[in-house]
Amino acid sequence: MSDNTSDAPPPPPNQDDPAPQAPKSGSMSLGAFFGALALYAVYVLGTMAQGPYAWSATFLSIPAPFIPIALYLAVAIVLAVRRRTSRLGTGLLIGLGAFLLLGGGLCVTFLAQVRA
C-alpha cells in the first residue's frame, strides 16, 4: 500500500476536442403553440362543418374524432425521434398535452353549463 499524494493539480481537459453539440433546429415553443392551434382548428372546424367535411354518420363516425390525434401523434413521434427535428417534435408533443388539458377543460365547462 503506497500513498501517492501529490500536490499537482489534475491535467486540464483537452481544449482541442470540444464536446459534440446537438443540432438545434426547430423550436419547442413554436411547435407547442402551432401544434395545439392546429388541433383546435381541426376539432372546431370538424364539429362546425356542414356538408362533405362534417363528421357524419358513416362507418367512421365513432373513430373519426380520434383519427386526427392519431395522425398528429404519429408525426410528432417521428419528428421527436429524428435528431434534426427533435426539438420541433418535442414541442408538438407538448402541444398535444396542452390541447388535451385545455380542450378537456373547455369540454367540461361546456357540459357543466348545459342543464337537462
C-alpha positions as CSV (number, residue, x, y, z in Angstrom):
1,M,0.0,0.0,0.0
2,S,1.6,3.2,-1.1
3,D,0.1,6.6,-0.5
4,N,0.6,8.5,-3.7
5,T,-0.2,12.0,-2.6
6,S,1.0,14.6,-5.0
7,D,0.1,18.2,-4.8
8,A,0.0,18.6,-8.6
9,P,-3.4,19.6,-10.0
10,P,-5.1,17.2,-12.4
11,P,-4.4,17.9,-16.1
12,P,-6.9,20.3,-17.8
13,P,-9.4,18.8,-20.2
14,N,-8.3,18.7,-23.8
15,Q,-9.4,22.0,-25.4
16,D,-8.8,20.8,-28.9
17,D,-11.7,18.3,-28.9
18,P,-14.9,20.2,-27.8
19,A,-17.9,18.0,-27.0
20,P,-20.2,17.5,-30.0
21,Q,-23.1,19.8,-29.9
22,A,-26.6,18.6,-30.7
23,P,-28.1,20.3,-33.8
24,K,-30.6,22.9,-32.7
25,S,-33.1,23.2,-35.5
26,G,-36.8,23.8,-34.7
27,S,-38.3,25.4,-31.8
28,M,-40.2,23.7,-29.0
29,S,-42.3,26.7,-28.1
30,L,-43.4,27.2,-31.8
31,G,-44.1,23.5,-32.1
32,A,-46.2,23.5,-29.0
33,F,-48.1,26.7,-30.0
34,F,-48.8,25.8,-33.6
35,G,-49.5,22.1,-32.8
36,A,-52.2,23.0,-30.2
37,L,-53.6,25.6,-32.5
38,A,-53.8,23.2,-35.4
39,L,-55.6,20.6,-33.3
40,Y,-58.1,23.2,-32.0
41,A,-58.7,24.3,-35.6
42,V,-59.3,20.7,-36.7
43,Y,-61.7,20.0,-33.9
44,V,-63.6,23.3,-34.1
45,L,-63.9,23.1,-37.9
46,G,-64.7,19.4,-37.8
47,T,-67.6,19.9,-35.4
48,M,-69.0,23.0,-37.1
49,A,-68.6,21.9,-40.7
50,Q,-71.5,21.2,-42.9
51,G,-71.7,19.0,-46.0
52,P,-68.9,16.6,-47.0
53,Y,-66.4,18.0,-44.5
54,A,-68.6,17.2,-41.4
55,W,-68.1,14.1,-39.3
56,S,-71.1,12.3,-40.5
57,A,-72.8,9.0,-39.5
58,T,-70.7,6.9,-41.8
59,F,-68.7,3.8,-40.6
60,L,-66.0,6.2,-39.4
61,S,-68.4,8.2,-37.1
62,I,-67.0,6.7,-33.9
63,P,-63.3,6.7,-34.6
64,A,-63.4,10.0,-36.6
65,P,-62.6,12.3,-33.7
66,F,-59.5,10.1,-32.8
67,I,-58.0,9.9,-36.3
68,P,-56.5,13.5,-36.3
69,I,-55.0,12.9,-32.9
70,A,-53.5,9.5,-34.0
71,L,-52.0,11.1,-37.1
72,Y,-50.7,14.1,-35.2
73,L,-49.2,11.8,-32.6
74,A,-47.5,9.6,-35.2
75,V,-46.0,12.7,-36.9
76,A,-44.9,14.2,-33.6
77,I,-43.2,11.0,-32.5
78,V,-41.4,10.6,-35.9
79,L,-40.1,14.2,-35.6
80,A,-39.1,13.8,-32.0
81,V,-37.1,10.7,-32.7
82,R,-35.1,12.2,-35.6
83,R,-32.1,14.1,-34.4
84,R,-32.5,17.1,-36.7
85,T,-36.2,17.8,-35.8
86,S,-36.2,16.5,-32.2
87,R,-37.0,20.0,-30.7
88,L,-39.9,20.5,-33.0
89,G,-41.3,17.0,-32.4
90,T,-41.0,17.6,-28.6
91,G,-42.8,20.9,-29.0
92,L,-45.6,19.1,-30.9
93,L,-45.9,16.5,-28.1
94,I,-46.1,19.3,-25.6
95,G,-48.8,21.0,-27.8
96,L,-50.8,17.7,-27.7
97,G,-50.7,17.7,-24.0
98,A,-51.8,21.4,-23.8
99,F,-54.6,20.6,-26.3
100,L,-55.9,17.7,-24.2
101,L,-55.6,19.7,-20.9
102,L,-57.3,22.9,-22.2
103,G,-59.7,21.1,-24.5
104,G,-60.9,18.8,-21.7
105,G,-61.4,21.9,-19.5
106,L,-63.4,23.6,-22.2
107,C,-65.5,20.5,-22.8
108,V,-66.2,20.1,-19.0
109,T,-67.1,23.7,-18.7
110,F,-69.5,23.5,-21.7
111,L,-71.1,20.3,-20.3
112,A,-71.4,21.9,-16.8
113,Q,-73.4,24.8,-18.3
114,V,-75.8,22.6,-20.2
115,R,-78.6,21.5,-17.9
116,A,-81.0,18.9,-19.0
